[in-house]
Amino acid sequence: MSKSLVVAIDGPSGSGKSSTSRGVAQRLSLDYLDTGAMYRAMTWALLERGVDLLDADAIARAAEDVRLTSGTDPEAPTIHVDATDVAEPIRSEDVTGSVSLVAAVPRVRELLVDLQRAVIGASEGIVVEGRDIGSTVAPDAQVKIYLVADPAARAARRAAETGAADTAATELALARRDEIDSTRAASPLSKPEGAVVVDSTYMTLEEVITAIAGIVADAR
């Protein structure tokens, strides 16, 4: 693991982790790693291979052969499976609807946590977003943030991202995702020990970025 600055930003879906984390990394001239994109990329790869995503053993076996590469430039983050740029296809409905099944498989989490730690260890300073960064991936991170927002705000943001017209359905989908993420056996979603809770419900993106950048400055 890196001995340089690591900022871990965890939180549920729709809390604003991606935009916030990229913004903080840009503001502070740090690298950026979206671990959620890695799980989506793994899911995309397994769907392309025709793996039965209801079979955890099949997922674990197939995941061994998937090669992911994540770029860490916050201005233009990238994610590849082998040599294929999958930044757009990993946001498809098929991937979104299946990623929790893949992310819940312990062997997948082991593989990706190892990869995430390698990326962190190679960086001189990085903002890492996900659901288990402060608790599992980088428990010694100098700064731990747990970013939250109320369900209605999260649903509105996710609907705006995806273009969905039915925010009620989006809120229900997020609630299901929360249940899966919070109850899985491997690295469940939870507030990491020592994390600062930031509630973004009534804050603009710029306000959230400024608040977290201030927390990082204090920690330094």
TILODREN-535199 format. One line per 5 residues: number of its first residue (from 1); their letters; for each residue x, y, z of N, C-alpha, C, O. Coordinates in nm, 2 decimals. Atoms other than C-alpha are relative to their C-alpha. Example, Ala and Ser with C-alpha at 12.3 -4.5 7.8 and 13.67 -1.06 7.14 Angstrom:
2
1	as	0.09,-0.12,0.00,1.23,-0.45,0.78,0.09,0.12,0.00,0.19,0.12,0.07 | -0.09,-0.11,0.00,1.37,-0.11,0.71,-0.08,0.11,0.08,-0.03,0.22,0.09
END
This chain:
220
1	msksl	0.08,-0.12,0.00,0.00,0.00,0.00,0.09,0.13,0.00,0.20,0.13,0.05 | -0.08,-0.13,0.01,0.11,0.36,-0.07,0.00,0.06,0.14,-0.09,0.06,0.22 | -0.01,-0.08,-0.13,0.24,0.57,0.22,-0.03,0.15,-0.03,-0.02,0.23,0.06 | 0.04,-0.13,0.03,0.13,0.88,0.03,-0.14,0.02,0.03,-0.21,-0.06,0.09 | 0.13,-0.04,-0.03,-0.20,1.06,0.06,-0.11,-0.09,-0.07,-0.10,-0.10,-0.19
6	vvaid	0.12,0.07,0.05,-0.51,0.84,0.02,-0.12,0.06,0.06,-0.14,0.06,0.18 | 0.13,-0.05,-0.04,-0.86,0.99,0.03,-0.10,-0.10,-0.04,-0.12,-0.12,-0.16 | 0.10,0.10,0.03,-1.12,0.72,0.06,-0.14,0.06,0.01,-0.18,0.12,0.12 | 0.14,-0.06,0.00,-1.48,0.83,-0.03,-0.09,-0.12,-0.03,-0.10,-0.17,-0.14 | 0.09,0.10,0.01,-1.74,0.57,0.03,-0.14,0.05,0.01,-0.16,0.17,0.06
11	gpsgs	0.14,-0.04,-0.01,-2.12,0.58,0.02,-0.09,-0.08,-0.09,-0.04,-0.15,-0.18 | 0.09,0.08,0.08,-2.43,0.43,-0.14,-0.02,0.06,-0.14,0.03,0.17,-0.17 | 0.02,-0.05,0.14,-2.54,0.46,-0.50,-0.08,0.13,0.00,-0.17,0.15,0.08 | 0.08,-0.12,0.01,-2.66,0.80,-0.60,0.04,0.11,0.10,-0.03,0.22,0.10 | -0.03,-0.10,-0.10,-2.49,0.99,-0.32,0.09,0.11,-0.06,0.12,0.21,0.01
16	gksst	-0.08,-0.11,0.06,-2.27,1.18,-0.56,0.15,-0.03,0.00,0.23,0.06,-0.01 | -0.14,0.03,-0.02,-1.94,0.99,-0.51,0.09,0.03,-0.12,0.19,0.08,-0.11 | -0.08,-0.01,0.12,-1.82,0.99,-0.87,0.04,0.15,-0.03,0.15,0.18,-0.04 | -0.03,-0.14,0.03,-1.86,1.36,-0.94,0.08,0.07,0.11,0.17,0.15,0.08 | -0.07,-0.06,-0.11,-1.74,1.46,-0.60,0.14,-0.05,0.01,0.23,0.04,0.02
21	srgva	-0.13,0.05,-0.01,-1.44,1.23,-0.60,0.09,0.06,-0.11,0.20,0.09,-0.09 | -0.08,-0.06,0.12,-1.33,1.35,-0.95,0.03,0.15,0.03,0.14,0.20,0.00 | -0.02,-0.14,-0.03,-1.38,1.71,-0.84,0.10,0.03,0.11,0.18,0.12,0.09 | -0.10,-0.02,-0.11,-1.18,1.67,-0.52,0.14,-0.03,-0.06,0.24,0.04,-0.03 | -0.13,0.03,0.06,-0.90,1.50,-0.72,0.05,0.11,-0.09,0.17,0.14,-0.08
26	qrlsl	-0.04,-0.11,0.08,-0.90,1.78,-0.97,0.05,0.12,0.08,0.15,0.19,0.05 | -0.02,-0.12,-0.09,-0.91,2.05,-0.70,0.14,-0.01,0.07,0.21,0.08,0.08 | -0.12,0.02,-0.08,-0.61,1.89,-0.51,0.11,-0.06,-0.09,0.22,-0.09,-0.03 | -0.11,0.05,0.09,-0.41,1.77,-0.82,0.04,-0.14,0.04,0.16,-0.17,0.05 | -0.02,0.14,-0.04,-0.45,1.40,-0.71,-0.05,-0.09,-0.11,-0.12,-0.05,-0.20
31	dyldt	0.05,0.10,0.09,-0.50,1.08,-0.90,-0.14,-0.03,0.05,-0.19,0.01,0.15 | 0.14,0.04,-0.03,-0.85,0.93,-0.91,-0.03,-0.14,-0.04,0.01,-0.18,-0.15 | 0.03,0.14,0.03,-0.98,0.57,-0.90,-0.15,-0.02,0.03,-0.19,0.00,0.15 | 0.14,0.04,-0.02,-1.34,0.47,-0.95,-0.01,-0.15,0.01,-0.01,-0.22,-0.09 | 0.01,0.15,-0.01,-1.37,0.12,-0.81,-0.13,-0.06,-0.04,-0.14,-0.17,-0.08
36	gamyr	0.13,0.05,0.05,-1.74,0.10,-0.90,0.01,-0.03,-0.15,-0.05,-0.13,-0.19 | -0.02,0.03,0.14,-1.63,0.12,-1.26,0.07,-0.13,-0.03,0.04,-0.20,-0.13 | -0.07,0.13,0.02,-1.41,-0.18,-1.21,-0.10,-0.12,0.02,-0.09,-0.22,-0.05 | 0.10,0.10,-0.02,-1.70,-0.39,-1.08,-0.09,-0.01,-0.12,-0.14,-0.11,-0.16 | 0.09,-0.01,0.12,-1.91,-0.27,-1.37,0.08,-0.07,-0.12,0.02,-0.14,-0.20
41	amtwa	-0.08,0.05,0.11,-1.62,-0.36,-1.61,0.00,-0.16,0.01,-0.01,-0.23,-0.09 | 0.00,0.14,-0.02,-1.60,-0.71,-1.46,-0.14,-0.06,-0.04,-0.14,-0.17,-0.11 | 0.14,0.05,0.04,-1.98,-0.75,-1.50,-0.01,0.00,-0.15,-0.07,-0.10,-0.20 | 0.01,0.00,0.15,-1.96,-0.64,-1.86,0.07,-0.11,-0.06,0.02,-0.18,-0.16 | -0.09,0.11,0.05,-1.68,-0.89,-1.93,-0.07,-0.13,0.02,-0.07,-0.22,-0.08
46	llerg	0.07,0.13,-0.02,-1.88,-1.18,-1.78,-0.12,-0.01,-0.08,-0.15,-0.12,-0.13 | 0.11,0.01,0.09,-2.19,-1.09,-1.97,0.04,-0.03,-0.14,-0.03,-0.10,-0.21 | -0.05,0.03,0.14,-1.99,-1.08,-2.29,0.04,-0.14,-0.02,0.03,-0.20,-0.13 | -0.04,0.14,0.01,-1.86,-1.43,-2.21,-0.11,-0.10,0.02,-0.09,-0.22,0.02 | 0.12,0.09,-0.02,-2.21,-1.56,-2.14,0.00,-0.08,0.13,-0.06,-0.18,0.14
51	vdlld	0.00,0.07,-0.13,-2.14,-1.65,-1.78,-0.14,0.02,0.07,-0.20,0.12,0.06 | 0.13,0.00,-0.08,-2.45,-1.74,-1.57,0.03,0.08,0.13,0.09,0.03,0.22 | -0.02,-0.08,-0.11,-2.46,-1.46,-1.32,-0.08,-0.03,0.12,-0.07,0.03,0.23 | 0.07,0.06,-0.12,-2.68,-1.66,-1.09,0.08,-0.11,0.06,0.05,-0.17,0.16 | -0.09,0.11,-0.04,-2.39,-1.91,-1.05,0.12,0.06,0.06,0.21,0.10,-0.02
56	adaia	-0.11,-0.06,-0.06,-2.14,-1.77,-0.80,0.13,-0.07,-0.03,0.23,0.00,-0.05 | -0.12,0.08,0.03,-1.89,-2.05,-0.87,0.05,0.03,-0.15,0.17,0.05,-0.17 | -0.03,-0.03,0.14,-1.91,-1.98,-1.25,0.06,0.14,-0.01,0.16,0.17,-0.08 | -0.05,-0.13,0.00,-1.85,-1.61,-1.18,0.14,0.00,0.05,0.23,0.07,-0.01 | -0.13,0.00,-0.06,-1.55,-1.68,-0.96,0.10,-0.06,-0.10,0.21,0.00,-0.11
61	raaed	-0.09,0.07,0.09,-1.39,-1.91,-1.22,0.03,0.10,-0.12,0.14,0.12,-0.16 | -0.02,-0.08,0.12,-1.45,-1.67,-1.52,0.08,0.13,0.04,0.15,0.18,-0.05 | -0.06,-0.13,-0.03,-1.33,-1.36,-1.33,0.15,-0.01,0.01,0.22,0.09,-0.01 | -0.14,0.02,0.00,-0.98,-1.51,-1.30,0.07,0.04,-0.13,0.18,0.09,-0.13 | -0.06,-0.03,0.13,-0.93,-1.45,-1.67,-0.03,0.14,-0.06,0.01,0.17,-0.17
66	vrlts	0.04,-0.14,0.04,-1.06,-1.09,-1.69,0.12,0.09,0.04,0.16,0.09,0.15 | -0.11,-0.09,-0.03,-0.79,-0.83,-1.72,-0.05,0.14,-0.01,-0.09,0.19,-0.12 | 0.05,-0.14,0.00,-0.89,-0.48,-1.62,0.12,0.10,0.02,0.22,0.07,0.08 | -0.10,-0.11,-0.02,-0.69,-0.16,-1.65,-0.08,0.13,0.02,-0.16,0.17,-0.06 | 0.06,-0.13,-0.04,-0.80,0.17,-1.48,0.09,0.11,-0.01,0.20,0.11,0.05
71	gtdpe	-0.07,-0.13,0.00,-0.67,0.51,-1.57,-0.03,0.08,0.12,-0.14,0.07,0.17 | 0.02,-0.08,-0.13,-0.63,0.75,-1.28,0.00,0.15,-0.03,0.02,0.23,0.07 | 0.01,-0.14,0.03,-0.65,1.09,-1.46,-0.14,0.05,0.03,-0.23,0.01,-0.04 | 0.14,-0.05,-0.03,-0.95,1.27,-1.30,-0.06,0.08,-0.11,-0.18,0.09,-0.12 | 0.05,-0.07,0.11,-0.98,1.48,-1.61,-0.06,-0.09,-0.11,-0.15,-0.05,-0.18
76	aptih	0.04,0.10,0.10,-1.03,1.17,-1.83,0.02,-0.14,0.05,0.11,-0.21,-0.01 | -0.02,0.14,-0.05,-1.06,0.85,-1.63,-0.04,-0.10,-0.11,-0.13,-0.08,-0.19 | 0.02,0.11,0.10,-1.05,0.53,-1.84,-0.01,-0.13,0.07,0.03,-0.15,0.18 | 0.01,0.13,-0.05,-1.14,0.17,-1.79,0.00,-0.10,-0.12,-0.08,-0.08,-0.21 | -0.02,0.10,0.11,-1.04,-0.12,-2.02,-0.02,-0.14,0.05,0.03,-0.18,0.15
81	vdatd	-0.01,0.14,-0.02,-1.11,-0.49,-2.04,0.08,-0.05,-0.11,0.05,-0.04,-0.23 | -0.10,0.03,0.10,-0.81,-0.63,-2.21,0.03,0.13,-0.08,0.08,0.22,-0.02 | -0.03,-0.12,0.08,-0.77,-0.38,-2.50,-0.12,0.08,-0.03,-0.11,0.18,-0.11 | 0.12,-0.06,0.04,-1.13,-0.28,-2.52,-0.04,0.11,0.10,-0.05,0.09,0.22 | 0.05,-0.11,-0.08,-1.25,0.06,-2.39,-0.14,-0.02,0.03,-0.23,-0.03,-0.06
86	vaepi	0.14,0.03,-0.04,-1.56,-0.01,-2.19,-0.07,0.11,0.08,-0.17,0.08,0.15 | 0.06,-0.11,-0.09,-1.63,0.33,-2.03,-0.15,0.02,-0.03,-0.22,0.05,0.06 | 0.14,-0.02,0.03,-1.96,0.36,-2.22,-0.09,-0.12,0.03,-0.19,-0.11,0.09 | 0.08,0.12,-0.02,-2.09,0.00,-2.23,-0.02,-0.04,0.15,-0.12,-0.11,0.18 | 0.02,0.04,-0.14,-2.05,-0.05,-1.85,-0.11,0.08,0.06,-0.15,0.05,0.18
91	rsedv	0.11,-0.08,-0.05,-2.32,0.21,-1.80,-0.14,-0.05,-0.06,-0.24,0.02,-0.03 | 0.12,0.05,0.06,-2.58,0.00,-1.99,-0.09,-0.05,0.11,-0.05,-0.08,0.22 | 0.10,0.05,-0.09,-2.90,-0.12,-1.82,0.03,-0.14,0.04,0.02,-0.18,0.16 | -0.04,0.14,-0.03,-2.78,-0.48,-1.84,0.11,-0.01,0.10,0.10,-0.09,0.20 | -0.11,0.00,-0.10,-2.46,-0.41,-1.65,-0.06,0.06,0.13,-0.03,0.00,0.24
96	tgsvs	0.05,-0.06,-0.12,-2.64,-0.18,-1.40,-0.09,-0.10,0.08,-0.09,-0.11,0.20 | 0.09,0.09,-0.06,-2.90,-0.45,-1.33,0.07,-0.13,0.05,0.01,-0.21,0.13 | -0.07,0.12,-0.04,-2.63,-0.72,-1.28,0.12,0.01,0.09,0.17,-0.08,0.14 | -0.13,-0.02,-0.07,-2.34,-0.56,-1.11,0.00,-0.05,0.15,0.10,-0.09,0.20 | 0.00,0.05,-0.14,-2.46,-0.64,-0.76,0.02,-0.15,0.02,0.08,-0.19,0.12
101	lvaav	-0.02,0.15,-0.01,-2.47,-1.01,-0.83,0.15,-0.03,-0.01,0.20,-0.12,0.06 | -0.15,0.03,0.02,-2.10,-1.00,-0.95,0.08,0.05,0.12,0.17,-0.01,0.17 | -0.08,-0.07,-0.11,-1.98,-0.76,-0.67,-0.02,-0.08,0.13,0.07,-0.06,0.22 | 0.03,0.08,-0.12,-2.13,-1.00,-0.41,0.09,-0.12,0.01,0.09,-0.19,0.12 | -0.08,0.13,0.00,-1.90,-1.29,-0.51,0.14,0.03,0.07,0.21,0.11,0.02
106	prvre	-0.13,-0.03,-0.08,-1.60,-1.30,-0.26,0.12,-0.01,-0.09,0.21,0.08,-0.07 | -0.12,0.01,0.08,-1.35,-1.41,-0.52,0.02,0.12,-0.09,0.13,0.17,-0.12 | 0.00,-0.13,0.09,-1.44,-1.11,-0.75,0.06,0.11,0.09,0.14,0.19,0.04 | -0.04,-0.11,-0.09,-1.39,-0.88,-0.45,0.15,-0.02,0.03,0.23,0.08,0.04 | -0.14,0.02,-0.03,-1.05,-1.04,-0.37,0.08,0.04,-0.12,0.18,0.11,-0.10
111	llvdl	-0.08,-0.03,0.12,-0.93,-1.00,-0.73,0.01,0.15,-0.01,0.11,0.21,-0.04 | 0.00,-0.14,0.03,-1.04,-0.64,-0.76,0.06,0.08,0.12,0.12,0.19,0.09 | -0.06,-0.07,-0.11,-0.93,-0.53,-0.41,0.15,-0.01,-0.02,0.22,0.09,0.01 | -0.14,0.01,0.03,-0.58,-0.66,-0.50,0.04,0.10,-0.11,0.15,0.16,-0.09 | -0.03,-0.09,0.11,-0.59,-0.46,-0.82,-0.01,0.14,0.05,0.08,0.23,0.01
116	qravi	0.02,-0.14,-0.05,-0.72,-0.15,-0.64,0.12,0.04,0.09,0.17,0.15,0.08 | -0.11,-0.03,-0.09,-0.44,-0.17,-0.38,0.13,0.02,-0.08,0.21,0.10,-0.04 | -0.12,-0.02,0.09,-0.18,-0.20,-0.66,0.00,0.14,-0.06,0.10,0.20,-0.07 | 0.01,-0.14,0.06,-0.31,0.12,-0.82,0.03,0.10,0.10,0.10,0.20,0.08 | -0.03,-0.10,-0.11,-0.31,0.30,-0.49,0.14,0.00,0.04,0.20,0.11,0.06
121	gaseg	-0.15,0.00,-0.03,0.04,0.18,-0.41,0.09,0.06,-0.10,0.20,0.10,-0.06 | -0.08,-0.07,0.10,0.17,0.32,-0.73,-0.02,0.15,-0.01,0.05,0.21,-0.09 | 0.04,-0.14,0.01,0.02,0.66,-0.68,0.07,0.08,0.11,0.10,0.03,0.22 | -0.06,-0.09,-0.10,0.18,0.96,-0.50,-0.11,0.07,0.08,-0.08,0.14,0.18 | 0.12,-0.06,-0.07,-0.17,1.08,-0.39,-0.12,-0.03,-0.08,-0.12,0.00,-0.20
126	ivveg	0.11,0.05,0.08,-0.51,0.95,-0.49,-0.13,0.01,0.08,-0.13,0.00,0.20 | 0.13,0.00,-0.05,-0.88,0.99,-0.43,-0.07,-0.13,-0.05,-0.07,-0.15,-0.17 | 0.05,0.13,0.04,-1.05,0.65,-0.43,-0.15,-0.01,0.04,-0.18,0.02,0.16 | 0.14,0.00,-0.04,-1.43,0.61,-0.44,-0.05,-0.15,-0.01,-0.01,-0.22,-0.10 | 0.06,0.13,0.00,-1.64,0.30,-0.37,-0.09,-0.02,0.11,-0.16,0.07,0.16
131	rdigs	0.09,0.03,-0.11,-1.83,0.12,-0.11,0.07,-0.07,0.12,0.01,-0.09,0.22 | -0.07,0.06,-0.11,-1.56,-0.05,0.09,0.15,0.05,0.01,0.24,-0.03,0.05 | -0.14,-0.05,0.01,-1.25,0.17,0.04,0.05,0.02,0.14,0.16,-0.03,0.18 | -0.05,-0.03,-0.13,-1.21,0.30,0.40,-0.01,-0.12,0.09,0.07,-0.12,0.19 | 0.02,0.11,-0.08,-1.32,-0.03,0.55,0.09,-0.12,-0.04,0.14,-0.19,0.05
136	tvapd	-0.07,0.12,0.04,-1.14,-0.29,0.34,0.12,0.03,-0.09,0.23,-0.02,-0.07 | -0.11,-0.02,0.10,-0.93,-0.16,0.04,0.11,0.08,0.06,0.23,0.04,0.04 | -0.10,-0.09,-0.05,-0.75,0.12,0.22,-0.03,0.04,0.15,-0.06,0.16,0.17 | 0.04,-0.03,-0.14,-0.83,0.10,0.60,0.09,0.10,0.07,0.05,0.16,0.17 | -0.10,-0.09,-0.05,-0.52,0.31,0.67,0.00,0.14,-0.07,0.09,0.22,-0.05
141	aqvki	0.01,-0.13,0.08,-0.63,0.60,0.44,0.00,0.11,0.10,-0.06,0.11,0.20 | -0.01,-0.11,-0.09,-0.54,0.93,0.59,-0.13,0.08,0.01,-0.16,0.14,0.12 | 0.13,-0.06,0.00,-0.88,1.07,0.50,-0.11,-0.10,-0.04,-0.10,-0.16,-0.14 | 0.11,0.09,0.03,-1.21,0.87,0.51,-0.13,0.09,0.00,-0.16,0.15,0.10 | 0.12,-0.07,0.01,-1.53,1.02,0.39,-0.12,-0.10,-0.02,-0.10,-0.19,-0.10
146	ylvad	0.12,0.08,0.02,-1.88,0.86,0.41,-0.10,0.10,-0.06,-0.16,0.17,0.02 | 0.08,-0.10,0.06,-2.09,1.05,0.16,-0.14,-0.05,-0.01,-0.17,-0.16,-0.07 | 0.14,0.05,0.00,-2.47,1.02,0.20,-0.09,0.11,-0.06,-0.05,0.23,-0.07 | 0.11,-0.10,0.04,-2.79,1.19,0.08,-0.13,-0.07,0.02,-0.13,-0.20,0.03 | 0.13,0.07,-0.03,-3.16,1.12,0.14,-0.04,-0.07,-0.13,0.00,-0.03,-0.24
151	paara	0.04,0.08,0.12,-3.33,0.87,-0.09,-0.06,0.07,-0.12,-0.03,0.04,-0.23 | 0.06,-0.07,0.11,-3.53,1.12,-0.29,0.11,0.08,-0.08,0.10,0.08,-0.20 | -0.10,-0.07,0.07,-3.22,1.33,-0.37,0.09,-0.10,-0.08,0.13,-0.07,-0.19 | -0.08,0.10,0.08,-3.02,1.02,-0.47,-0.07,-0.05,-0.12,-0.01,-0.06,-0.23 | 0.08,0.05,0.11,-3.30,0.90,-0.69,-0.01,0.10,-0.11,0.00,0.07,-0.23
156	arraa	0.00,-0.11,0.10,-3.33,1.24,-0.86,0.13,0.01,-0.08,0.13,0.03,-0.20 | -0.13,-0.01,0.07,-2.96,1.25,-0.93,0.03,-0.12,-0.09,0.07,-0.10,-0.21 | -0.02,0.12,0.09,-2.95,0.89,-1.07,-0.09,0.01,-0.12,-0.04,-0.03,-0.23 | 0.09,-0.02,0.12,-3.25,0.96,-1.29,0.05,0.10,-0.10,0.04,0.08,-0.22 | -0.05,-0.10,0.09,-3.09,1.27,-1.42,0.12,-0.06,-0.08,0.14,-0.02,-0.20
161	etgaa	-0.12,0.06,0.06,-2.77,1.07,-1.50,-0.05,-0.10,-0.11,0.01,-0.10,-0.22 | 0.04,0.10,0.09,-2.96,0.79,-1.68,-0.11,0.04,-0.10,-0.14,-0.03,-0.19 | 0.11,-0.04,0.08,-3.24,0.99,-1.83,-0.13,-0.06,0.03,-0.23,-0.05,-0.05 | 0.12,0.07,-0.04,-3.50,0.79,-1.65,-0.11,0.10,0.04,-0.08,0.20,0.10 | 0.12,-0.10,-0.03,-3.85,0.96,-1.62,-0.06,-0.04,0.13,-0.12,0.05,0.19
166	dtaat	0.07,0.05,-0.12,-3.97,0.75,-1.33,0.09,0.00,0.12,0.17,-0.09,0.14 | -0.10,-0.01,-0.11,-3.78,0.87,-1.02,-0.05,-0.10,0.11,0.04,-0.14,0.19 | 0.05,0.09,-0.11,-4.00,0.65,-0.79,0.06,-0.14,-0.03,0.10,-0.21,0.06 | -0.06,0.13,0.03,-3.88,0.34,-0.98,0.15,0.00,0.03,0.21,-0.10,0.07 | -0.15,-0.01,-0.02,-3.52,0.47,-0.96,0.03,-0.01,0.15,0.12,-0.07,0.19
171	elala	-0.02,0.00,-0.15,-3.56,0.52,-0.58,-0.01,-0.14,0.05,0.06,-0.19,0.14 | 0.02,0.14,-0.04,-3.69,0.16,-0.55,0.12,-0.08,-0.03,0.17,-0.17,0.04 | -0.11,0.07,0.04,-3.40,0.03,-0.75,0.12,0.03,0.09,0.20,-0.06,0.12 | -0.11,-0.04,-0.09,-3.15,0.22,-0.53,-0.02,-0.07,0.13,0.08,-0.11,0.19 | 0.02,0.06,-0.13,-3.31,0.08,-0.22,0.03,-0.15,-0.01,0.09,-0.21,0.09
176	rrdei	-0.04,0.15,0.02,-3.27,-0.28,-0.36,0.15,-0.01,0.00,0.21,-0.10,0.06 | -0.14,0.00,0.00,-2.91,-0.20,-0.43,0.06,0.02,0.14,0.16,-0.05,0.17 | -0.05,-0.02,-0.14,-2.85,-0.07,-0.08,-0.01,-0.13,0.08,0.08,-0.16,0.15 | 0.02,0.12,-0.07,-3.00,-0.39,0.06,0.10,-0.10,-0.03,0.16,-0.17,0.06 | -0.10,0.10,0.04,-2.77,-0.61,-0.14,0.14,0.04,0.04,0.21,-0.04,0.10
181	dstra	-0.14,-0.04,-0.03,-2.46,-0.40,-0.08,0.02,-0.01,0.15,0.13,-0.03,0.20 | -0.01,-0.01,-0.15,-2.53,-0.37,0.30,0.00,-0.14,0.06,0.04,-0.15,0.18 | 0.01,0.13,-0.07,-2.60,-0.74,0.36,0.09,-0.11,-0.06,0.08,-0.22,-0.02 | -0.09,0.10,0.06,-2.35,-0.92,0.13,0.10,-0.04,0.11,0.14,0.03,0.19 | -0.10,0.06,-0.09,-2.10,-1.14,0.31,0.14,0.07,-0.01,0.21,0.09,0.08
186	aspls	-0.14,-0.05,0.02,-1.79,-0.99,0.15,-0.01,0.15,-0.01,-0.07,0.21,-0.09 | -0.01,-0.14,0.00,-1.71,-0.63,0.23,-0.13,0.08,-0.01,-0.15,0.15,-0.11 | 0.13,-0.07,0.01,-2.06,-0.50,0.30,0.02,0.15,0.01,0.11,0.20,0.07 | 0.00,-0.15,-0.01,-2.14,-0.13,0.26,-0.02,0.04,0.14,-0.12,0.00,0.20 | 0.02,-0.05,-0.13,-2.10,0.04,0.59,0.09,0.12,0.02,0.19,0.14,-0.05
191	kpega	-0.08,-0.12,-0.03,-1.96,0.36,0.74,0.14,-0.05,0.06,0.14,-0.11,0.16 | -0.13,0.05,-0.06,-1.58,0.30,0.79,0.03,0.07,0.13,-0.01,0.18,0.16 | -0.05,-0.05,-0.13,-1.43,0.35,1.13,0.08,0.13,-0.03,0.17,0.12,-0.11 | -0.07,-0.13,0.01,-1.31,0.71,1.16,-0.04,0.08,-0.11,0.03,0.19,-0.13 | 0.04,-0.08,0.11,-1.49,0.83,0.86,-0.08,0.13,0.04,-0.15,0.12,0.14
196	vvvds	0.08,-0.12,-0.02,-1.63,1.18,0.84,-0.13,-0.01,-0.09,-0.11,-0.03,-0.21 | 0.12,0.00,0.08,-2.00,1.18,0.73,-0.03,0.13,-0.06,-0.03,0.24,0.01 | 0.03,-0.13,0.08,-2.08,1.44,0.46,-0.14,-0.03,-0.06,-0.15,-0.12,-0.15 | 0.14,0.02,0.06,-2.46,1.47,0.38,-0.01,0.11,-0.11,-0.01,0.23,-0.08 | 0.01,-0.09,0.12,-2.49,1.61,0.03,-0.14,0.04,-0.04,-0.16,0.10,-0.14
201	tymtl	0.14,-0.02,0.04,-2.87,1.63,0.03,-0.03,0.14,-0.05,-0.09,0.16,-0.15 | 0.03,-0.14,0.03,-2.89,2.01,0.03,0.12,0.08,-0.04,0.12,0.20,-0.02 | -0.12,-0.07,0.04,-2.55,2.09,-0.10,0.02,-0.01,-0.15,-0.02,-0.11,-0.21 | -0.03,0.00,0.14,-2.44,2.18,-0.45,0.13,-0.09,-0.01,0.20,-0.11,0.09 | -0.12,0.08,0.02,-2.16,1.97,-0.60,0.12,0.08,0.04,0.21,0.02,0.10
206	eevit	-0.11,-0.08,-0.04,-1.92,2.26,-0.56,0.02,0.01,0.15,0.13,0.01,0.20 | 0.00,-0.01,-0.14,-2.01,2.29,-0.20,0.06,-0.13,0.07,0.13,-0.13,0.16 | -0.04,0.13,-0.05,-1.95,1.92,-0.14,0.15,-0.01,-0.02,0.23,-0.05,0.07 | -0.14,0.01,0.04,-1.61,1.93,-0.32,0.08,0.09,0.10,0.19,0.05,0.15 | -0.07,-0.10,-0.09,-1.51,2.24,-0.11,0.01,-0.06,0.14,0.11,-0.04,0.21
211	aiagi	0.00,0.06,-0.13,-1.61,2.07,0.21,0.10,-0.11,0.02,0.17,-0.11,0.12 | -0.10,0.11,-0.01,-1.41,1.76,0.14,0.14,0.04,-0.02,0.23,-0.01,0.05 | -0.14,-0.06,0.02,-1.11,1.95,0.01,0.05,0.06,0.13,0.17,0.05,0.17 | -0.04,-0.06,-0.13,-1.11,2.13,0.35,0.03,-0.10,0.10,0.13,-0.08,0.18 | -0.03,0.11,-0.09,-1.12,1.81,0.54,0.14,-0.06,-0.03,0.21,-0.09,0.06
216	vadar	-0.13,0.06,0.04,-0.82,1.68,0.34,0.11,0.10,0.04,0.21,0.06,0.09 | -0.10,-0.10,-0.04,-0.64,2.01,0.40,0.03,0.00,0.15,0.15,0.01,0.19 | -0.02,0.01,-0.14,-0.69,1.98,0.77,0.08,-0.13,0.04,0.16,-0.12,0.13 | -0.07,0.12,-0.03,-0.57,1.62,0.77,0.15,0.01,-0.04,0.23,-0.05,0.03 | -0.14,-0.01,0.04,-0.25,1.72,0.59,0.08,0.08,0.10,0.19,0.11,0.08
END
